[in-house]
Amino acid sequence: MNEPTIESTPQFRSVIYALNDKPPLGQALVLAVQHVLTMFGATVAVPLMLGPAIADGSGMGMSLEQVAILISSVMLCSGVATFIQVTFGSRLPIIQGVSFSFLAAFIAIIVTVKKDGGEPAEMMQYIAGAILVGALIETTIGFSGLIGMTRRFLSPVVVGPVIMLIGLALYGAGAPMAGESWPVSILTIVLVIVFSFVLSRSHKLFRIFPILLAILISVGVCGLATVVGIIDSTSAAYIHTEHIAAASWLRVNPAEILFPWGMPKFHLGFILAVLAGYLASMIESVGDYHACSQLAGGGDPTPEQVSRGIGFEGIGCALTGILGGFSSTSYSENIGLIGITKVGSRFVVQIAAVILVLLGLFGKFGAVAASIPKPIVGGLYCALFGLISAVGIRELAKADLNLDRNLFVAGFSLFMGLSVPYYFNSAAGMEAVAQVSLFSTGLADAIQAIGKTGMAVAAIIGLVLDNTLPATARQRGLETHVSMR
């Protein structure tokens, strides 16, 4: 057992356990479970949002059994990606989990495949194909050292509107899903607000686990109402448990773990749309590496460390495509946990990674999580995705907003990121794509997929304008740029 080392500099607070320290095993296990619980709510929320059918047509329409498999796959992917990042990548105590940066692109894939009569498994095959190609590009950028060169093109003026659109692009799924049972969804929203902004001021438990506690209490209320008969099986708030008994205890068959949805399928348009998510994810991760290393007592990460982290993050994303989950990125929630606990030991996060792998192999776990009623998830939509958009505003504020040039680039990117997808979903947009398809079907598919993904539209317009119109690095916010998830 190593004795804890206390590291302190003028810039950083002291830590109890630094990067290379190993707390006693029992204490390390408790700390690792806390990391898992901190990331649990956000990680499970994504498959719950994308898996079931959603009123606006953006959900895959999976059965409860399929959603259970998706949740188990996501947890397994997070565990594997975390372990290789902590052990071989940046070697920082960073949890890897599902990134919200990709949601708009994934929803565009789901809607497009669904219009062509595709089933949920086929949607996941196209998502896996796009993830794998994007992961190859991210890995190349990381290990080549290009990430340092590309950052000067990606100012807050570009990144801010892209992050805003991550939340704004999902407006059509918030109230429609919550409206399936307003009492339950409003309860969830109120709990998230009270726990996050009222009780968190005086109780650390609510500061660390506001989303998880809101989910548990809301599920408990729905469960009690189900048992006493206040709601019946026709209600969206009813908790179905019959599929839990049918779920396997352990997922150990390779056919259930490797490519559980079938072999990947590739589509140029889908790939280009997902690349916008990778762009935002890489920027966020670089900022997270700096924050995590500082809070863990390691100072600023070296350029080699950052490059290695992005490279192995790409490898982790490739593995998520193979294991049937969604692409992953660093979780700033868990970096905040390091700041609260002052425990920056990578050993603790390696244990957390093993726990996540075990949860992913435990089939009953996914089945239980899949039982969470959709109105609760709708409440989370309403509470969380406006906050993500606000994070984009904070990112944009790192640039000089007194400069009309920056206001124009950001405003134009944001507006077009909302308006262009609306056009491509209209009859006029479909007719324009049909005209292009007469010359090249592949080009038409690519234009359509990008045009329907607001993040991709904003990223392309922002990159061109921000790197064309004159401004200094300080005015563009590059000299103070710190990205976030």
Sequence and secondary structure as in RCSB ss.txt:
>XXXX:A:sequence
MNEPTIESTPQFRSVIYALNDKPPLGQALVLAVQHVLTMFGATVAVPLMLGPAIADGSGMGMSLEQVAILISSVM
LCSGVATFIQVTFGSRLPIIQGVSFSFLAAFIAIIVTVKKDGGEPAEMMQYIAGAILVGALIETTIGFSGLIGMT
RRFLSPVVVGPVIMLIGLALYGAGAPMAGESWPVSILTIVLVIVFSFVLSRSHKLFRIFPILLAILISVGVCGLA
TVVGIIDSTSAAYIHTEHIAAASWLRVNPAEILFPWGMPKFHLGFILAVLAGYLASMIESVGDYHACSQLAGGGD
PTPEQVSRGIGFEGIGCALTGILGGFSSTSYSENIGLIGITKVGSRFVVQIAAVILVLLGLFGKFGAVAASIPKP
IVGGLYCALFGLISAVGIRELAKADLNLDRNLFVAGFSLFMGLSVPYYFNSAAGMEAVAQVSLFSTGLADAIQAI
GKTGMAVAAIIGLVLDNTLPATARQRGLETHVSMR
>XXXX:A:secstr
         SSS   SB TT    HHHHHHHHHHHHHHHHHHHHHHHHHHSS  TTS S    HHHHHHHHHHHH
HHHHHHHHHHHHTSS S   EEE GGGHHHHHHHHHHHHHTT  HHHHHHHHHHHHHHHHHHHHHHHHHTHHHHH
GGG  HHHHHHHHHHHHHTTHHHHHHHHGGGHHHHHHHHHHHHHHHHTGGGT HHHHH HHHHHHHHHHHHHHHH
HHHTSS TTSTT    HHHHHS SB   HHHHSSTT S    HHHHHHHHHHHHHHHHHHHHHHHHHHHHTT  S
  HHHHHHHHHHHHHHHHHHHHHT   EEE HHHHHHHHHHTB  HHHHHHHHHHHHHHHHBHHHHHHHTTS HH
HHHHHHHHHHHHHHHHHHHHHTTS TT HHHHHHHHHHHHHHHHHHHHHTSHHHHHHHHHHHTT HHHHHHHHHH
HT HHHHHHHHHHHHHTTS   HHHHT TT     
